Each structure stands twice: as C-alpha cells, then as structure tokens.
Amino acid sequence: MGYGSDVAKLLRKELKVKFPKQKFSVRTGGGSMSTAINVGWSDGVAEKRVKPVLDKFAKIDYDRRSGEILGGGNTFVFGRREVSDKHKDRVKKKILKKYGKGFMHQDKWQRERYLQERIWEQINETNFK
C-alpha cells in the first residue's frame, strides 16, 4: 500500500469517528510526485465542519519566498459536498424570507448573484438530515 492509501485509510477512520452517521467516499489519485485524496458526501454534515478534518491530512510544501507550491511529496485533500435540490430550495426560501426586498434595488444580475452567494454561505454552514 502506498503513502496516499495509508493517509486515506487514516482519514476514513477520523471521519468515521467525528461524523459516525455520515457516509463519505474517500478516493486516492495523483501521479508519481504527489497524491490527491478526494472526499465526497451528500447533504448531512456542513462543509465548514468537515474542512478542518480534511486540512489536517493535507501536506503541501510551499517556497517560503514566492509562496509557490513545491513539486513532489505533496498530499492534496479535496472535499465536495453534494446538496439535494430539496435542501437548496429550503435554504433559498429561508434567505428570501430573511432579506425580503432588502436587496431589490440592485439590477437583476446583481440580485441573483447576491442571492446565490447567500444560499451557498448558508448551505456551507448548515447540517442537513
């Protein structure tokens, strides 16, 4: 078993301990120089609660002067939460109720952009059952 697989195994265990009711998909990939671990889940636990766990397993070396990522030996950990339309619609209704016409002075494009930003902020902070 390679380094990436070992890290993925430890990450799975930690996710199971921290979020026992949530089902996660943990997949490894990458090339000869670095590892990518992709974690996915649906609805359930808020992204802002999972991210610190994922970050704990990432290892990325940066050049101290330029801030560029150095090649080789890095472990990138990505999380992606799928949110069902049912939950998206519920959050949208809640936001529209909260803000009402408070942002109606903006043009249509600005209104829609603002609304989508508020929806995703709320989704990333909300646990769904």
PyMOL CGO cylinders between C-alpha atoms (Angstrom):
from pymol import cmd
from pymol.cgo import CYLINDER

trace = [
    CYLINDER, 0.00, 0.00, 0.00, 1.34, 3.44, -0.94, 0.3, 1, 1, 1, 1, 1, 1,
    CYLINDER, 1.34, 3.44, -0.94, 1.59, 6.59, 1.11, 0.3, 1, 1, 1, 1, 1, 1,
    CYLINDER, 1.59, 6.59, 1.11, -1.63, 8.06, -0.32, 0.3, 1, 1, 1, 1, 1, 1,
    CYLINDER, -1.63, 8.06, -0.32, -3.58, 4.91, 0.52, 0.3, 1, 1, 1, 1, 1, 1,
    CYLINDER, -3.58, 4.91, 0.52, -2.26, 4.96, 4.07, 0.3, 1, 1, 1, 1, 1, 1,
    CYLINDER, -2.26, 4.96, 4.07, -3.29, 8.60, 4.52, 0.3, 1, 1, 1, 1, 1, 1,
    CYLINDER, -3.29, 8.60, 4.52, -6.71, 7.88, 3.01, 0.3, 1, 1, 1, 1, 1, 1,
    CYLINDER, -6.71, 7.88, 3.01, -7.20, 4.98, 5.43, 0.3, 1, 1, 1, 1, 1, 1,
    CYLINDER, -7.20, 4.98, 5.43, -6.39, 7.23, 8.42, 0.3, 1, 1, 1, 1, 1, 1,
    CYLINDER, -6.39, 7.23, 8.42, -8.65, 9.95, 7.03, 0.3, 1, 1, 1, 1, 1, 1,
    CYLINDER, -8.65, 9.95, 7.03, -11.56, 7.47, 6.68, 0.3, 1, 1, 1, 1, 1, 1,
    CYLINDER, -11.56, 7.47, 6.68, -11.12, 6.42, 10.31, 0.3, 1, 1, 1, 1, 1, 1,
    CYLINDER, -11.12, 6.42, 10.31, -11.10, 10.01, 11.55, 0.3, 1, 1, 1, 1, 1, 1,
    CYLINDER, -11.10, 10.01, 11.55, -14.18, 10.93, 9.52, 0.3, 1, 1, 1, 1, 1, 1,
    CYLINDER, -14.18, 10.93, 9.52, -16.00, 7.88, 10.89, 0.3, 1, 1, 1, 1, 1, 1,
    CYLINDER, -16.00, 7.88, 10.89, -15.13, 8.86, 14.47, 0.3, 1, 1, 1, 1, 1, 1,
    CYLINDER, -15.13, 8.86, 14.47, -16.03, 12.54, 14.08, 0.3, 1, 1, 1, 1, 1, 1,
    CYLINDER, -16.03, 12.54, 14.08, -19.16, 12.03, 11.95, 0.3, 1, 1, 1, 1, 1, 1,
    CYLINDER, -19.16, 12.03, 11.95, -20.42, 8.48, 12.62, 0.3, 1, 1, 1, 1, 1, 1,
    CYLINDER, -20.42, 8.48, 12.62, -23.78, 8.96, 10.91, 0.3, 1, 1, 1, 1, 1, 1,
    CYLINDER, -23.78, 8.96, 10.91, -22.38, 10.45, 7.69, 0.3, 1, 1, 1, 1, 1, 1,
    CYLINDER, -22.38, 10.45, 7.69, -21.31, 8.29, 4.77, 0.3, 1, 1, 1, 1, 1, 1,
    CYLINDER, -21.31, 8.29, 4.77, -18.19, 9.53, 2.96, 0.3, 1, 1, 1, 1, 1, 1,
    CYLINDER, -18.19, 9.53, 2.96, -16.49, 8.46, -0.25, 0.3, 1, 1, 1, 1, 1, 1,
    CYLINDER, -16.49, 8.46, -0.25, -12.68, 8.67, 0.02, 0.3, 1, 1, 1, 1, 1, 1,
    CYLINDER, -12.68, 8.67, 0.02, -10.69, 8.10, -3.18, 0.3, 1, 1, 1, 1, 1, 1,
    CYLINDER, -10.69, 8.10, -3.18, -6.98, 8.48, -3.88, 0.3, 1, 1, 1, 1, 1, 1,
    CYLINDER, -6.98, 8.48, -3.88, -5.27, 9.50, -7.07, 0.3, 1, 1, 1, 1, 1, 1,
    CYLINDER, -5.27, 9.50, -7.07, -2.43, 11.62, -8.29, 0.3, 1, 1, 1, 1, 1, 1,
    CYLINDER, -2.43, 11.62, -8.29, 0.83, 10.97, -10.01, 0.3, 1, 1, 1, 1, 1, 1,
    CYLINDER, 0.83, 10.97, -10.01, 4.33, 9.88, -9.13, 0.3, 1, 1, 1, 1, 1, 1,
    CYLINDER, 4.33, 9.88, -9.13, 5.15, 13.23, -7.49, 0.3, 1, 1, 1, 1, 1, 1,
    CYLINDER, 5.15, 13.23, -7.49, 2.07, 13.93, -5.37, 0.3, 1, 1, 1, 1, 1, 1,
    CYLINDER, 2.07, 13.93, -5.37, -1.15, 12.44, -4.04, 0.3, 1, 1, 1, 1, 1, 1,
    CYLINDER, -1.15, 12.44, -4.04, -4.71, 13.69, -4.32, 0.3, 1, 1, 1, 1, 1, 1,
    CYLINDER, -4.71, 13.69, -4.32, -7.40, 12.49, -1.95, 0.3, 1, 1, 1, 1, 1, 1,
    CYLINDER, -7.40, 12.49, -1.95, -10.97, 13.31, -2.92, 0.3, 1, 1, 1, 1, 1, 1,
    CYLINDER, -10.97, 13.31, -2.92, -13.67, 13.13, -0.26, 0.3, 1, 1, 1, 1, 1, 1,
    CYLINDER, -13.67, 13.13, -0.26, -17.32, 13.31, -1.18, 0.3, 1, 1, 1, 1, 1, 1,
    CYLINDER, -17.32, 13.31, -1.18, -20.59, 13.21, 0.72, 0.3, 1, 1, 1, 1, 1, 1,
    CYLINDER, -20.59, 13.21, 0.72, -24.23, 14.13, 0.24, 0.3, 1, 1, 1, 1, 1, 1,
    CYLINDER, -24.23, 14.13, 0.24, -26.31, 16.52, 2.36, 0.3, 1, 1, 1, 1, 1, 1,
    CYLINDER, -26.31, 16.52, 2.36, -25.58, 15.68, 6.01, 0.3, 1, 1, 1, 1, 1, 1,
    CYLINDER, -25.58, 15.68, 6.01, -22.65, 17.36, 7.76, 0.3, 1, 1, 1, 1, 1, 1,
    CYLINDER, -22.65, 17.36, 7.76, -21.87, 21.00, 6.95, 0.3, 1, 1, 1, 1, 1, 1,
    CYLINDER, -21.87, 21.00, 6.95, -18.76, 21.59, 4.87, 0.3, 1, 1, 1, 1, 1, 1,
    CYLINDER, -18.76, 21.59, 4.87, -17.33, 24.00, 7.43, 0.3, 1, 1, 1, 1, 1, 1,
    CYLINDER, -17.33, 24.00, 7.43, -17.27, 21.16, 9.99, 0.3, 1, 1, 1, 1, 1, 1,
    CYLINDER, -17.27, 21.16, 9.99, -15.58, 18.66, 7.66, 0.3, 1, 1, 1, 1, 1, 1,
    CYLINDER, -15.58, 18.66, 7.66, -12.95, 21.01, 6.20, 0.3, 1, 1, 1, 1, 1, 1,
    CYLINDER, -12.95, 21.01, 6.20, -10.74, 21.15, 9.33, 0.3, 1, 1, 1, 1, 1, 1,
    CYLINDER, -10.74, 21.15, 9.33, -10.52, 17.34, 9.32, 0.3, 1, 1, 1, 1, 1, 1,
    CYLINDER, -10.52, 17.34, 9.32, -9.57, 17.30, 5.64, 0.3, 1, 1, 1, 1, 1, 1,
    CYLINDER, -9.57, 17.30, 5.64, -7.00, 20.07, 6.13, 0.3, 1, 1, 1, 1, 1, 1,
    CYLINDER, -7.00, 20.07, 6.13, -5.37, 18.06, 8.92, 0.3, 1, 1, 1, 1, 1, 1,
    CYLINDER, -5.37, 18.06, 8.92, -4.42, 15.36, 6.38, 0.3, 1, 1, 1, 1, 1, 1,
    CYLINDER, -4.42, 15.36, 6.38, -3.18, 17.68, 3.62, 0.3, 1, 1, 1, 1, 1, 1,
    CYLINDER, -3.18, 17.68, 3.62, 0.56, 18.24, 3.36, 0.3, 1, 1, 1, 1, 1, 1,
    CYLINDER, 0.56, 18.24, 3.36, 1.67, 20.88, 0.90, 0.3, 1, 1, 1, 1, 1, 1,
    CYLINDER, 1.67, 20.88, 0.90, 5.18, 22.32, 0.76, 0.3, 1, 1, 1, 1, 1, 1,
    CYLINDER, 5.18, 22.32, 0.76, 5.50, 25.97, -0.26, 0.3, 1, 1, 1, 1, 1, 1,
    CYLINDER, 5.50, 25.97, -0.26, 8.50, 28.03, -1.26, 0.3, 1, 1, 1, 1, 1, 1,
    CYLINDER, 8.50, 28.03, -1.26, 8.98, 30.48, 1.62, 0.3, 1, 1, 1, 1, 1, 1,
    CYLINDER, 8.98, 30.48, 1.62, 9.88, 33.36, -0.66, 0.3, 1, 1, 1, 1, 1, 1,
    CYLINDER, 9.88, 33.36, -0.66, 7.43, 33.10, -3.53, 0.3, 1, 1, 1, 1, 1, 1,
    CYLINDER, 7.43, 33.10, -3.53, 4.64, 31.11, -1.89, 0.3, 1, 1, 1, 1, 1, 1,
    CYLINDER, 4.64, 31.11, -1.89, 4.61, 28.72, -4.84, 0.3, 1, 1, 1, 1, 1, 1,
    CYLINDER, 4.61, 28.72, -4.84, 3.78, 25.08, -4.27, 0.3, 1, 1, 1, 1, 1, 1,
    CYLINDER, 3.78, 25.08, -4.27, 6.91, 22.94, -4.46, 0.3, 1, 1, 1, 1, 1, 1,
    CYLINDER, 6.91, 22.94, -4.46, 6.75, 19.81, -6.59, 0.3, 1, 1, 1, 1, 1, 1,
    CYLINDER, 6.75, 19.81, -6.59, 6.96, 16.37, -5.06, 0.3, 1, 1, 1, 1, 1, 1,
    CYLINDER, 6.96, 16.37, -5.06, 5.71, 14.81, -1.88, 0.3, 1, 1, 1, 1, 1, 1,
    CYLINDER, 5.71, 14.81, -1.88, 2.54, 16.88, -1.55, 0.3, 1, 1, 1, 1, 1, 1,
    CYLINDER, 2.54, 16.88, -1.55, -0.79, 15.46, -0.43, 0.3, 1, 1, 1, 1, 1, 1,
    CYLINDER, -0.79, 15.46, -0.43, -3.80, 17.44, -1.61, 0.3, 1, 1, 1, 1, 1, 1,
    CYLINDER, -3.80, 17.44, -1.61, -7.13, 16.73, 0.08, 0.3, 1, 1, 1, 1, 1, 1,
    CYLINDER, -7.13, 16.73, 0.08, -10.30, 17.97, -1.59, 0.3, 1, 1, 1, 1, 1, 1,
    CYLINDER, -10.30, 17.97, -1.59, -13.82, 17.83, -0.22, 0.3, 1, 1, 1, 1, 1, 1,
    CYLINDER, -13.82, 17.83, -0.22, -17.01, 18.02, -2.22, 0.3, 1, 1, 1, 1, 1, 1,
    CYLINDER, -17.01, 18.02, -2.22, -20.46, 18.01, -0.68, 0.3, 1, 1, 1, 1, 1, 1,
    CYLINDER, -20.46, 18.01, -0.68, -23.46, 17.37, -2.90, 0.3, 1, 1, 1, 1, 1, 1,
    CYLINDER, -23.46, 17.37, -2.90, -26.60, 19.12, -1.67, 0.3, 1, 1, 1, 1, 1, 1,
    CYLINDER, -26.60, 19.12, -1.67, -30.01, 17.94, -2.82, 0.3, 1, 1, 1, 1, 1, 1,
    CYLINDER, -30.01, 17.94, -2.82, -32.42, 20.31, -4.54, 0.3, 1, 1, 1, 1, 1, 1,
    CYLINDER, -32.42, 20.31, -4.54, -34.81, 19.87, -1.62, 0.3, 1, 1, 1, 1, 1, 1,
    CYLINDER, -34.81, 19.87, -1.62, -32.30, 21.40, 0.79, 0.3, 1, 1, 1, 1, 1, 1,
    CYLINDER, -32.30, 21.40, 0.79, -31.19, 24.10, -1.66, 0.3, 1, 1, 1, 1, 1, 1,
    CYLINDER, -31.19, 24.10, -1.66, -34.81, 25.19, -2.12, 0.3, 1, 1, 1, 1, 1, 1,
    CYLINDER, -34.81, 25.19, -2.12, -35.40, 25.22, 1.64, 0.3, 1, 1, 1, 1, 1, 1,
    CYLINDER, -35.40, 25.22, 1.64, -32.35, 27.45, 2.20, 0.3, 1, 1, 1, 1, 1, 1,
    CYLINDER, -32.35, 27.45, 2.20, -33.35, 29.76, -0.66, 0.3, 1, 1, 1, 1, 1, 1,
    CYLINDER, -33.35, 29.76, -0.66, -36.84, 30.25, 0.81, 0.3, 1, 1, 1, 1, 1, 1,
    CYLINDER, -36.84, 30.25, 0.81, -35.34, 30.96, 4.23, 0.3, 1, 1, 1, 1, 1, 1,
    CYLINDER, -35.34, 30.96, 4.23, -32.98, 33.59, 2.79, 0.3, 1, 1, 1, 1, 1, 1,
    CYLINDER, -32.98, 33.59, 2.79, -35.70, 35.26, 0.73, 0.3, 1, 1, 1, 1, 1, 1,
    CYLINDER, -35.70, 35.26, 0.73, -37.86, 35.43, 3.85, 0.3, 1, 1, 1, 1, 1, 1,
    CYLINDER, -37.86, 35.43, 3.85, -34.99, 36.87, 5.90, 0.3, 1, 1, 1, 1, 1, 1,
    CYLINDER, -34.99, 36.87, 5.90, -33.91, 39.53, 3.39, 0.3, 1, 1, 1, 1, 1, 1,
    CYLINDER, -33.91, 39.53, 3.39, -37.29, 40.14, 1.80, 0.3, 1, 1, 1, 1, 1, 1,
    CYLINDER, -37.29, 40.14, 1.80, -36.93, 43.01, -0.61, 0.3, 1, 1, 1, 1, 1, 1,
    CYLINDER, -36.93, 43.01, -0.61, -33.80, 44.31, 1.10, 0.3, 1, 1, 1, 1, 1, 1,
    CYLINDER, -33.80, 44.31, 1.10, -31.67, 43.81, -1.97, 0.3, 1, 1, 1, 1, 1, 1,
    CYLINDER, -31.67, 43.81, -1.97, -34.29, 44.51, -4.64, 0.3, 1, 1, 1, 1, 1, 1,
    CYLINDER, -34.29, 44.51, -4.64, -32.70, 47.88, -5.54, 0.3, 1, 1, 1, 1, 1, 1,
    CYLINDER, -32.70, 47.88, -5.54, -29.93, 46.04, -7.39, 0.3, 1, 1, 1, 1, 1, 1,
    CYLINDER, -29.93, 46.04, -7.39, -30.25, 45.07, -11.04, 0.3, 1, 1, 1, 1, 1, 1,
    CYLINDER, -30.25, 45.07, -11.04, -31.42, 41.54, -11.87, 0.3, 1, 1, 1, 1, 1, 1,
    CYLINDER, -31.42, 41.54, -11.87, -27.90, 40.12, -12.36, 0.3, 1, 1, 1, 1, 1, 1,
    CYLINDER, -27.90, 40.12, -12.36, -26.61, 41.60, -9.07, 0.3, 1, 1, 1, 1, 1, 1,
    CYLINDER, -26.61, 41.60, -9.07, -29.70, 40.36, -7.20, 0.3, 1, 1, 1, 1, 1, 1,
    CYLINDER, -29.70, 40.36, -7.20, -29.28, 36.82, -8.49, 0.3, 1, 1, 1, 1, 1, 1,
    CYLINDER, -29.28, 36.82, -8.49, -25.54, 36.80, -7.74, 0.3, 1, 1, 1, 1, 1, 1,
    CYLINDER, -25.54, 36.80, -7.74, -26.11, 38.13, -4.22, 0.3, 1, 1, 1, 1, 1, 1,
    CYLINDER, -26.11, 38.13, -4.22, -28.86, 35.58, -3.62, 0.3, 1, 1, 1, 1, 1, 1,
    CYLINDER, -28.86, 35.58, -3.62, -26.68, 32.67, -4.81, 0.3, 1, 1, 1, 1, 1, 1,
    CYLINDER, -26.68, 32.67, -4.81, -23.80, 33.82, -2.59, 0.3, 1, 1, 1, 1, 1, 1,
    CYLINDER, -23.80, 33.82, -2.59, -26.08, 33.94, 0.46, 0.3, 1, 1, 1, 1, 1, 1,
    CYLINDER, -26.08, 33.94, 0.46, -27.51, 30.50, -0.40, 0.3, 1, 1, 1, 1, 1, 1,
    CYLINDER, -27.51, 30.50, -0.40, -24.08, 28.87, -0.64, 0.3, 1, 1, 1, 1, 1, 1,
    CYLINDER, -24.08, 28.87, -0.64, -22.82, 30.58, 2.51, 0.3, 1, 1, 1, 1, 1, 1,
    CYLINDER, -22.82, 30.58, 2.51, -25.83, 29.22, 4.39, 0.3, 1, 1, 1, 1, 1, 1,
    CYLINDER, -25.83, 29.22, 4.39, -25.52, 25.75, 2.85, 0.3, 1, 1, 1, 1, 1, 1,
    CYLINDER, -25.52, 25.75, 2.85, -21.84, 25.51, 3.83, 0.3, 1, 1, 1, 1, 1, 1,
    CYLINDER, -21.84, 25.51, 3.83, -22.77, 26.25, 7.44, 0.3, 1, 1, 1, 1, 1, 1,
    CYLINDER, -22.77, 26.25, 7.44, -25.87, 24.05, 7.68, 0.3, 1, 1, 1, 1, 1, 1,
    CYLINDER, -25.87, 24.05, 7.68, -26.17, 20.39, 8.66, 0.3, 1, 1, 1, 1, 1, 1,
    CYLINDER, -26.17, 20.39, 8.66, -28.92, 18.53, 6.80, 0.3, 1, 1, 1, 1, 1, 1,
    CYLINDER, -28.92, 18.53, 6.80, -30.51, 15.28, 7.91, 0.3, 1, 1, 1, 1, 1, 1,
]
cmd.load_cgo(trace, "trace")
